[in-house]
Amino acid sequence: MGCSNCGTAKDGKPSGCKSNGGCSTGGCNRLNVHDWLANLPFSDPESGCRVVEVSFNGGSRKDFYRNVTMQLFEKGDMVSVEGVSGFDVGEVTITGEIVRLQMKKKGVEENNPDIKKLLRRSTDKDLEIMQQNKGRERDALVRARAIARQLKLDMKMSEVEIQADGRKATFFYIADDRVDFRELIKLYAGEFRLKVEMRQIGARQEAAKVGGIGSCGRELCCSTWLSDFKSVNTTAARYQNLSINQSKLSGQCGRLKCCLNYELDTYLDALQNFPDNAETLQVAKGTAILIKKDIFKNLMWYVLPDSNKQFPLTIERVRKIRQLNLQNVVPDSLEPVEVATGKPKEEESGFVDLVGQISLKTLEKADRKKRHSGPERRPNPGNTGRDNRGGGDRGGRGGERGGGPDRGGERGPDRGGPDRSGSAGGERGPDRGPDRDPKKGPPPPNNRNRRR
């Protein structure tokens, strides 16, 4: 998990955090070591350690090399070291006095003649050759898995690491049993045209090489800082009062999580204050059985027969009952303590009579007003002739009726026209006509007459 400074500069090159290859977050390189002795002055610089630690393949593999040159190297420098029938290119991780501490931790003698030599600072040609050979690793891994599958070998090829000069390749594999890969090595040597080395690793080493994010949200410990893998069993989970759930206790490698051992010593120290041989207690109601120990609150939880209720007891109370049982005295009760929870208790609301507290007069008034007003009808411009009963249609009918042979032709013109006066007779039209303004248009329809 690199820091925010590990971005890309304007020219396309990585900007970096300006710490000479040693990111303080530990995400730029796996298995980083902080040189806390770098700024300390030494009285005799000539007696300094001439061995440096070099990492390969992004920190997945580290080794010590003797600096036989007169050059001084710093953390993050790319160097060419002695390899198998050639050279290899790696990155300097630590130099100086802290290398001696690392060698002592890993059991390596400083004067050991088997330590390989550091040849020179890597040139551009060395880096170019390394990049070309590193680009072959992915295709070589795919081809190696296919060949192993053809031979029907019970093994899983995890990673292929090719030396910088391309003369040697190391194949890392996982297998439960012993595998006879003599024929496999011959096929690999003929296929890839280089020296082949087979190295068996475990599931945890594979997870360290692959990397990933754990259930805690951080990078895997084995791929960042953890180098020695200790055995983990379910007893560590029982001491910490964890449920034995294989899916939750297992890591990305399929084994129990290494972090189960981190706090185990603290739990063991806290459990020393709890009384021994207190799995059962005799009381008047029966035999109380211990189900769990809470080291944070110093409580021991018991359950009685024919009851599912759990009773928390203090350590002093358990010791007192234990002493009484040794004297053949059976106490009346366990006398459990009340455990205060952080959540506030919710008060149960009783029955409340709300009759008469809510007024519905406003709703009744609105409903009554809506019923009496009724829906408003908007005039439709397309049906003006049908809605206007006193208009020209009816007047025209009056004119037609007045023009018949029985009723006389003079009534027709008097009843026709835009007013309702046409329905009353021809003589009333001229008298009532001037009272209305022709610009206002016809009068609104009478809803009461339309309902009838």
Secondary structure, DSSP 8 states (H G I E B T S, - for coil): ---TT--B-TTSSB---SSTT--TTS-SSTT----TTTT---S-GGGS--EEEEEETTTTEEEEEEE-SS----TT-EEEEE-SSSEEEEEEEE-THHHHHHHHHHT--TT-TTSEEEEEE--HHHHHHHHHHHTTHHHHHHHHHHHHHHTT-S-EEEEEEE-TTSSEEEEEEE-SS----HHHHHHHHHHH-SEEEEEE--HHHHHHHH--B-TTSSB-GGGTT--S-----HHHHHHTT----HHHHB-TTSSB-GGGGTSHHHHHHHHTTS-SS-SEEEETTEEEEEEEEETTTTEEEEE-TT---EEEEEHHHHHHHHHHHHTT---S---------SS-----------TTTS--HHHHHHHHHHHHH-------GGGHHHH-TTSHHHHHHHHHHHTSTTT-SSHHHHH-SSSGGGGT-TTHHHHHGGGS-GGG-S----HHHHH-
